[in-house]
Amino acid sequence: MPEFVQIDGLKRYFDVSAPWLVRKLEGRPRQIVQAVDGVDIAIAKGETFSLVGESGCGKSTVARLVVGLYPPSAGNIVFDGHDMVAGRGRATQSALRRRLQMIFQDPFASLNPRWRVFDIIAEPIRAFGLAKDKDDLRRQVDELLRQVRLTPADGVKFPHEFSGGQRQRISIARALASQPEFLVCDEPTSALDVSVQAQILNLMMDLQRRLQLTYLFISHNLAVVYHISTRVGVMYLGRLVEQAPTETLFRRPKHPYTRMLLDTIPDLEMTGRQRTPVAGEVPSPINPPSGCTFHPRCPFANERCKAERPRSLPVEGGLVACHAIEEGRIPIEDRTYAARSALSS
C-alpha cells in the first residue's frame, strides 16, 4: 500500500552569494546554504509525523517545500499518488492544493489585520468555489468557527481583538476551509503560553480524529511532539538522522543527537539518570562538515564518521543514520523521559 505522502531525496539550496561584481572585485566564492540536503519521509494516511531539531536545521524549509512555497532543488514529493514537483495543468494543481494546507507559526502575522474573521475564513471557500451561494458560504464559515470552539458572532471581529490562542484557532479554521486532507503545521504552538499550547494541541487531535486528517508537524518542543505525534523524525543540518514511532524514540533513542536532545527535557521525576548536555553549536549550512555532519559534536565519532556520510538503516522499527550504531559502538538502552509531564493537559 503506497504512503499518503512520500518524500524522496528532497533538497533545497539557497544562493546567498554577494553580487557578481562584488565577488569579482573581492575574490569571494559563491555561497550556497544547504538548507535541506536529502530528506526521505513516508507519511501514512491519518498519522502525525513530526520533525524535530534545533533552530536552523531545515524543519520549516521542509514544510514550505511540501506545500509548494519553495520549489525543491532536487527530489520528489508525491501526494496521494500525484507528483507535486512535476509540471501540471492549472486545474490539476488547484485540485491538489485544495487538499493540503498549512498552519503557520505566528497567528498574527499570517492573518490579514484589515480583514474581518469571516472574510479570512471565507477566502479559501471562495477561491476553490466550494460554496453554492452566500447563505451556504455563511453556513460553512459559521460551522468552521464552531469546530475550532469559537462562535459565529466572532466573524465580525478583526484579528487584533483576539488572544494569541484564539488567533491560532482562526488560522486552523482558515486551513480547514478548503476541506483538506493533509495539514502542514509549522510550529503552530511555539508562540503560545504552555496552557494554551495544550488546548490547541487537544483541538488539533480532536479535529484529526473527526475529519480523518493527516499532519506533518514541525516543532522544537519535545513535550509537544510527544503529546501529538505518531512518528518522529529528528533533523540535523538538513538531514534526517533518526526516524521512529514516538514511544520507541522517547524510550530507546538511538542516534547520539537524539539522545542529546532528549537529555534537555527536565527530569521532573528526579531519576538521577546521567545526562549528556548538548555540546557545541550547529555548524554553518554554507560549509557543513564532511561525512556525518554531527561528528564535530559527537562523543562517539571516529575517522569513518569524519569521512563517510552514514546511510539510514532499519533499527528496531525505525531508521537511523549513524556509523556508531551500525558498528555497535553505542549500547542501546531503555530510558525514561518526562516529556508527558512537561506539557500541561
N, C-alpha and C positions, 0 to 999 in steps of 0.2 A: 504493500500500500504506500503510494507516494506521500511525502510530507506536505502539509498545507503550505508552508513557506520553506523554500530551500535556497540557501545562500552558499555559493561555491567560489572560492578563490577571490573574494571581494577585496579590492584595493582602491584607495583614494589618495592621490598625491596632490599637494598644493605647491605651486611655484611661488616662492616668497623672495625671489631674487630682486636685487636692486635693478633700476632701469638699465637698459643695454649700454647707454653711453657712460653711465657711472661705472659699470663693470669694466668697460674697455679702458677708461682713464685710470682707474684704481687697481686694475688687475684682479678683480674679485671673481670667484667662480659662481656658477648658478647655485641657488639654494632651494632644495626640494624638501618639503615636510612630508614624511611618510606617515600620514595620519592613520590610515588603515592599510595593513600590509599582509593581506592574505588571510581572510577570515572565512571559515566554513561553519554554518549553523543550519540545523534542521529543526523546524518547529511544527509539532503536530497540532491538528485542529483541536481547539478547546483548552490548550495548555497555556501557562505563563512561563515564558523563557526570559530570564533576567540576565543582564550584562552588568558586571561589577568591576571596579578597578579604581585606581587613583585618578585624580583630575589630570586630563591631558593624555589619557591612554587610548582615546579614539571611540569611546562609547557613543557619544552624541553624534559623531560623524557617521557611524554605522546606522543610527536611527534616521538621519537625514538621507542617507543613500537609499535605504529601504523604501521610504515614501516618495523618492524622486526629487527631493530638493537639491541634491547634488547628483551629477552623473558620475558613475564609477570610472576609475582609470583602467580597471580590469575586473574580470569576474562576472558572475551571473547571479541574478535574483529571480527566482521562479515563484510566483504566487498562484496557488491552486492550479498548477499546470501551465500557467501563462508566463512567458519570458517578459519581465518588466524592463529589461535593458534594450532588447531589440526594438527597432523602429516599428511602430504600428499605426494604423489609421486613427484619426482623432476620436471617432465614435468608440472604437475598441478601448483606447486608452482611458477615455472618460468613464466607461463602464467599469473598468478595473479600478480606477482611482476612487470611485464611489465606495468600493468595498474595503478600502483601507484608509484610515485617518490617523491623525497624530494629536497627542495632548502634549503641550509644551510646558517647560519648567516654570516660567513666570506667568501666572494667570492674568496679571495686569497688563504686561507688555504685549501679550498675544490677543488682547481684546481691544477693539476699536473704541476709544473713550468717547467718541462723538455719536456712537450708535446706541440705541436702547437695546436692552437684552433681547427683546422679542426679535428685532431685526438681525442681531448677531446669530441667534439660533436658526432663524428662518432662512438665512442666506444660502446654506448648503441645500436646503429643500428646494429653493427657487432655482439654484444653479443646475441641479440634476433633474428638475422637472418632476418632483415627487408628490406635488400637491395638485388636486383636481381644480380647486378654486380657493378663494380667500377663506371661506369657512373651514375647509379641510386643512389649509395652512395653519390657521389659528388652533384648530384641534390638535394637530401634530405638535406644535410648539408648546401648548399647554401640557400635553402629556409628557413631553420631554422634561419640562421643568418639574413635574411631579416625580418623574423617575429619579431625578437627582436630589429629591427631597427639598425642592423649593416650591413656590406657589405660582399659579398663573398670573397673580397680581404683580409679581416681581418683574414681569415682562416689560412694564412701562418705565422701569428704572434704568439708570446708567451704571456702568461697571464700578465707578468710584463710590457708589452708595453701598457697596457690599464689602464684607471682610475678605481676607485672603482665601479662606476655605470656601466661602460662598462663590467667589470668582472662579475658583478651580471647578466647582460644580457646574458653573455656566460653561466653562471650557469643555467639560465632559459632555454636557448636553449638546453643545455645538458639534462635537466629534460624532455623537450618536445620531445626529440629524439626518445624515445620508444613509442610515441603516447599514453601517459597515459590519464586516465580519472579523476584521483584524485591526487592532489598535496598537500603534507605536507610542509608548509613554516615556517621554524624555524627562526623567527626574520630576514627576508631577507633584511630589510632596515635599521636595527639598526646601522650598521657600515658606513652609508652614510650621506652626508650632507642633510639638510632639503629639498632643492630644487631638489636634485637628488632623494630623497625618493619619492616625488610626481610624478616624471617621471616614476620611476619603478612601483609604485602602479597603475598609469594610464595604463601602459603597461600590467600589470597583469590583470587588469579589462577588458581591450580590448581583451586579449587572452582568458579570461574566456568566454566572450560573443561569440567570433568567434569559439572557439574549444569546447564549452559546458563542461568546466572544473568544477570540484568541489574542493574547497580549505578547508584545515584545517590550519588556520593562527595563528601563535604564536607571541605574541608581548607584550611588557610592555608599549608601547606608545599608549595612549588612543586616540590621534588625528588620528594616522594611523588606529587604529581599527575602529573608527567612519567612516573613509573615505571608507573602503573596505568591511566591514562586513555586512552580512545578519542577523546573530545572534551572540551573545556574551556569553561566559561562563567565570565567574570570579573564579579563583582558589586561595585557601589559604591553605598552608601547606599540599599539596597533595590531597585536596578535592575541589569539586565544591560547592561554597556557593550560587551562583545565575546563572541562565541562562534566557535570554530573547531576543526578537528581538532588534536590535540595537537602533532604535528610542525609544522604550519603556525603555530600560535600561538607556539611557542617559537622558531621560525626567523624568522618575519616578523610580529611583533606589530604591530598597527595602532593601537589606542587609546592615547593618552598615559598613561593609568593602567596599562594592561597593561605598557607599556614600563618604567614606574617600578617596578612590582612585580618584573619580571624583572631589573631592574638591582640588586636586593637580593641576587641569587644570587652567592655568592663566585666570583670569576674564578680558578678553580684552574689554568687553563691560561695565565694571565697574558698575555692577548692584547693588553693595553694599550688596549682599546676605551674610548672616552669614555662615562662613566656619568652619568645624571641621578638624583640622590638623590630619594627620596620626600619632598617638602617639605610642611610644614603638617600639620594633623590632620583627621580625618574630622569634618565638621560634625555638629551635633546632628540626629537624625532627627525631633525635635519641630518644628524650624523649618528645614527643608532649604533650600539656596539655590535661587533661581529658575532657570529654563532648564535647562541641563546642570548637574547637581549637583556636577560635578567642576571647574567653571570657576574657583572661587577658588584652586585648586592647580595649574591647568593653564598651562604656559608659552605655549600656542598660543591661549588664549581671546581672543575678540573680543566685540563688543556683541551679536552674534547668539547666541553661546553663553550670555550672561547672561540673555537674554530668551526664547529658544525651546528647548523640550525636543527633543533630537535623536531621530529615528526610527532603528530598526535597519534598516540597508540591507545587501544582499548584497555582500561584497567578498572575492574570491579564495577561494570555498568556505566562507566564514564569514559572520557578521553583525556589524556594527559600528555603534554609535550615537555618532557624532562628526561635528559640523559641519566641523571642520578636515580630516578625512579625505574627507568628501563634496565639499568645495570644493578638494581637492588642495593644501591649505596645509602638509601634513606629508608629506615623502617617505617612502615605504615601502621599507625596505632589509633585506637579509638580515643576521641577527645570529647570534652563537654564544653559547649559554648552557650553562653546565656543570652543568645540573640532573642529568644522568645520573650524574656522578661525585660529586655531593653526597650521595648515599644509598648506604650500604654494601650489597653484594649478598650 
